[in-house]
């Protein structure tokens, strides 16, 4: 599946490039017809380069002056941009329009060593991970955050109301995404009972990070460890294998509802430690939410896991408390 899926996506990239090449040719025909001086400028460049090529063929001992050629091309481009602007066209009207400037719609970046572009990684994640719940981001993001859904009643052991506390949380996380990916603390741990807005704020972060051009995989703890278990014991689908690869590829891994997964002796704790440790070493971001209390997390997982989770040098802890807004909405 992975090889087939990758071929399908790369074919889509190829179709995008071919479509843009055709649209670029149409733009060229349009302006060349409308602006004869532009056509003359292009013809002068072609003639100059062709004449130099003939000279090199007739005189093989001549040294090609590549820098001079590059300067000539740049000069023609500057003149071309000036002519376009003078006649009401955008200066880059005759430049290719890439959907992803980083890879120029090829899916790969790098010269000598080719690596998957972020846009390709995200496409693979979204196509294969049916459980990567990123479908609600148009409804759940910083722009749609509504503080009025939270009751304006005091929280126990706090001088803030639940609404004020959530506005403070939103502000903290907005600043976090503004600083992303250079945050000193790469892990976020959301702790609190159900219905307090943890998943909504995780979606706010996911949308903001995706909008900045980085990759995100959001998956429930149950589905994540089911796939890892199947993959480890040879019964996993190719989707499971891709998820296993993606959890280390993506810039941000979001594990929702930690503690709801099936407990299988030490398997879950070891896998969770491997994820946290490897992503820590790679300086990649990992966000987790849980309904468990801190003491329950210690009981559920090994000391190695909790030492990673509770490391204040690398983890920001965010506590949620108050009334379940889903139950409040029903009432």
C-alpha positions in Angstrom: 0.0 0.0 0.0 2.7 2.4 1.0 4.6 2.1 -2.4 1.3 2.3 -4.3 0.1 5.3 -2.3 3.5 7.1 -2.7 3.3 6.5 -6.5 -0.2 7.9 -6.6 0.8 11.0 -4.7 3.9 11.6 -6.8 1.7 11.2 -9.9 -0.5 14.0 -8.5 2.6 16.1 -8.1 3.5 15.4 -11.7 0.0 16.3 -12.9 0.3 19.6 -11.0 3.6 20.4 -12.6 2.3 19.6 -16.1 -0.8 21.8 -15.5 1.4 24.7 -14.3 3.7 24.3 -17.3 0.6 24.5 -19.6 -0.7 27.5 -17.8 2.7 29.2 -17.9 2.8 28.6 -21.7 -0.6 30.3 -22.0 0.6 33.3 -20.0 3.7 33.5 -22.2 1.6 33.4 -25.4 -0.7 36.0 -24.0 2.0 38.6 -23.1 4.2 37.9 -26.1 1.2 38.7 -28.3 0.3 41.8 -26.3 3.8 43.1 -25.7 6.1 42.8 -28.7 9.0 44.4 -26.8 8.9 41.5 -24.4 9.1 39.0 -27.3 12.1 40.9 -28.7 13.8 40.7 -25.3 13.3 37.0 -25.0 14.5 36.5 -28.6 17.7 38.5 -27.9 18.5 36.3 -25.0 17.9 33.1 -27.0 20.1 34.5 -29.9 22.9 35.5 -27.5 23.0 32.1 -25.8 22.7 30.2 -29.2 25.6 32.3 -30.6 27.7 31.5 -27.6 26.9 27.8 -27.9 28.0 27.8 -31.6 31.2 29.5 -30.7 32.0 26.8 -28.1 31.2 24.0 -30.6 33.6 25.6 -33.2 36.2 26.5 -30.6 36.3 23.7 -28.0 39.3 25.3 -26.3 37.2 28.3 -25.2 36.3 28.5 -21.6 32.6 29.0 -21.1 31.8 32.0 -18.9 28.9 30.7 -16.9 28.8 33.6 -14.6 28.4 36.0 -17.6 25.5 33.8 -18.8 23.9 34.0 -15.4 24.3 37.7 -15.2 22.7 38.1 -18.7 19.7 35.9 -17.7 19.2 37.9 -14.5 19.4 41.2 -16.4 16.8 40.0 -18.9 14.6 38.9 -16.0 14.8 42.4 -14.5 14.0 44.1 -17.7 11.1 41.6 -18.3 9.7 42.4 -14.9 9.9 46.1 -15.6 8.0 45.7 -18.9 5.3 43.6 -17.2 4.8 46.0 -14.4 4.7 49.0 -16.8 1.9 47.3 -18.7 -0.2 46.3 -15.6 0.9 42.7 -15.2 2.4 41.3 -12.0 6.2 41.2 -12.1 6.2 37.4 -11.6 3.6 36.8 -14.2 6.0 34.7 -16.3 7.4 32.8 -13.3 6.2 29.3 -12.4 3.6 29.2 -9.7 4.4 26.4 -7.2 1.9 25.2 -4.7 4.9 24.3 -2.5 7.9 26.6 -3.2 10.1 24.4 -0.9 10.0 21.4 -3.2 8.6 23.1 -6.4 5.8 20.5 -6.4 8.1 17.5 -6.6 7.6 16.2 -3.1 11.3 16.2 -2.3 13.9 18.7 -1.1 17.7 18.6 -1.1 20.3 18.4 -3.9 22.7 15.6 -3.2 20.5 13.9 -0.6 16.8 13.9 -1.4 14.4 14.0 1.6 10.6 14.0 1.7 9.2 17.6 1.7 6.9 18.5 4.6 4.0 18.7 2.1 4.6 15.1 1.0 4.9 13.8 4.6 1.6 15.5 5.5 -0.1 14.0 2.4 1.0 10.5 3.4 -0.2 11.1 6.9 -3.6 12.3 5.9 -4.1 9.6 3.2 -3.1 6.7 5.4 -4.1 7.6 8.9 -7.9 7.3 9.0 -7.6 7.9 12.7 -5.6 11.1 12.4 -8.5 13.3 13.5 -7.8 16.6 11.7 -11.1 16.9 10.0 -12.6 19.4 12.4 -9.9 22.0 12.2 -12.0 24.4 10.2 -14.5 24.5 13.1 -12.1 24.1 16.0 -9.3 26.7 15.8 -8.2 29.9 17.5 -10.5 32.0 15.3 -13.6 30.0 16.4 -12.7 29.8 20.1 -15.7 31.1 22.1 -15.1 31.8 25.8 -18.8 32.1 26.4 -19.2 28.3 26.3 -17.2 28.1 29.6 -19.1 29.1 32.8 -18.1 32.3 34.4 -17.9 30.7 37.9 -14.9 30.6 40.2 -12.6 27.6 40.0 -11.7 25.8 43.3 -8.4 26.9 44.7 -8.1 29.7 42.1 -8.8 33.4 41.9 -10.0 32.9 38.3 -13.3 31.8 36.9 -13.4 28.8 34.4 -13.9 31.2 31.6 -11.0 33.4 32.6 -8.8 30.4 33.0 -9.6 29.2 29.5 -8.9 32.6 28.1 -5.5 32.5 29.8 -4.9 29.0 28.4 -5.7 30.2 24.9 -3.3 33.1 25.3 -0.5 30.8 26.5 -1.0 28.4 23.5 -1.3 31.3 21.1 2.1 32.5 22.2 3.4 28.9 21.9 2.4 28.6 18.3 3.8 32.0 17.5 7.2 30.8 18.8 6.9 27.4 17.1 9.1 25.5 16.3 11.7 27.3 18.4 10.0 26.7 21.7 12.4 25.7 24.5 9.9 23.1 25.8 8.9 20.7 23.0 6.3 18.7 25.0 2.9 19.8 26.1 0.9 17.8 28.6 -2.9 18.6 29.0 -4.4 17.2 32.2 -8.0 17.3 33.2 -11.3 15.5 33.2 -13.5 15.1 30.1 -15.4 18.0 28.6 -13.1 20.8 29.7 -11.7 21.9 26.3 -8.5 19.9 26.0 -9.1 18.4 22.6 -10.4 21.8 21.2 -7.2 23.6 22.2 -5.1 20.8 20.8 -7.0 21.3 17.5 -6.3 25.0 17.7 -2.6 24.3 17.9 -2.7 21.7 15.1 -4.4 24.1 12.8 -2.0 26.9 13.6 1.0 24.6 13.1 -0.3 23.2 9.8 -0.9 26.8 8.6 2.8 27.5 9.2 3.8 24.7 6.8 4.7 22.0 9.4 3.4 18.5 9.6 1.0 17.2 12.2 -0.2 13.7 13.2 -3.1 13.7 15.7 -4.2 10.3 16.9 -6.0 8.8 19.9 -3.9 6.9 22.4 -6.1 3.8 21.8 -5.6 3.8 18.1 -1.9 4.6 18.2 -1.0 1.7 20.5 -3.3 -0.7 18.7 -1.4 0.0 15.5 1.9 -0.3 17.2 1.0 -3.6 18.8 -0.2 -5.1 15.5 2.9 -3.9 13.8 5.2 -5.3 16.4 3.6 -8.7 16.3 3.4 -9.0 12.5 -0.4 -8.7 12.2 -0.5 -5.0 11.3 -1.8 -3.6 8.1 0.4 -1.3 5.9 -1.5 1.5 7.5 0.0 0.4 10.9 3.5 0.4 9.4 3.0 3.9 8.0 1.7 5.2 11.3 4.7 3.7 13.0 7.0 5.6 10.6 5.0 8.8 10.7 5.2 9.2 14.5 8.9 9.9 14.1 8.6 11.8 10.8 6.1 14.5 11.6 7.1 17.8 13.2 4.3 17.5 15.8 2.8 14.3 17.2 -0.5 14.8 19.1 -1.6 11.8 21.3 -5.1 12.4 22.6 -6.7 10.6 25.6 -3.6 9.0 27.0 -4.6 6.2 29.3 -7.5 4.9 27.2 -5.3 2.4 25.4 -5.4 -1.3 26.0 -2.8 -2.2 28.6 -0.5 -5.1 27.6 2.0 -5.7 30.3 5.0 -3.4 29.7 4.3 -3.0 25.9 2.5 0.4 26.1 5.0 1.9 28.6 8.0 0.8 26.5 6.5 2.1 23.3 5.5 5.4 24.8 9.0 5.9 26.3 10.5 5.1 22.9 8.3 7.7 21.2 9.0 10.4 23.8 12.7 9.7 24.0 13.3 9.5 20.2 11.3 12.7 19.6 13.1 14.4 22.4 16.5 13.5 20.8 15.2 14.8 17.5 14.0 18.0 19.2 10.5 17.4 17.8 7.2 18.5 19.4 4.9 16.0 21.2 1.6 17.1 22.7 -0.4 14.7 24.9 -3.8 15.0 26.6 -5.1 12.8 29.4 -8.1 12.4 31.8 -5.8 10.8 34.3 -4.4 12.6 37.3 -0.6 13.0 37.7 -0.6 10.2 40.4 -2.5 7.9 38.0 0.0 8.5 35.2 2.8 7.3 37.6 0.8 4.2 38.3 0.0 3.5 34.6 3.4 4.0 33.2 7.1 3.3 34.1 9.3 5.7 35.9 11.2 6.3 32.6 8.0 7.5 31.0 6.9 9.8 33.8 10.5 11.2 34.1 10.1 12.3 30.4 6.5 13.5 30.9 7.3 15.5 34.1 10.6 16.9 33.0 9.8 20.6 33.4 12.9 21.5 31.2 11.1 20.0 28.2 7.4 19.7 29.2 4.8 22.4 29.8 2.0 21.1 32.0 -1.5 22.6 31.5 -4.2 21.8 34.0 -7.9 21.9 33.1 -10.6 22.0 35.7 -14.2 23.1 36.2 -17.6 22.0 34.8 -18.0 19.6 31.9 -19.1 22.0 29.1 -20.7 19.2 27.1 -23.0 18.3 30.0 -23.6 22.0 30.7 -24.6 22.5 27.0 -27.2 19.6 27.3 -28.7 21.1 30.4 
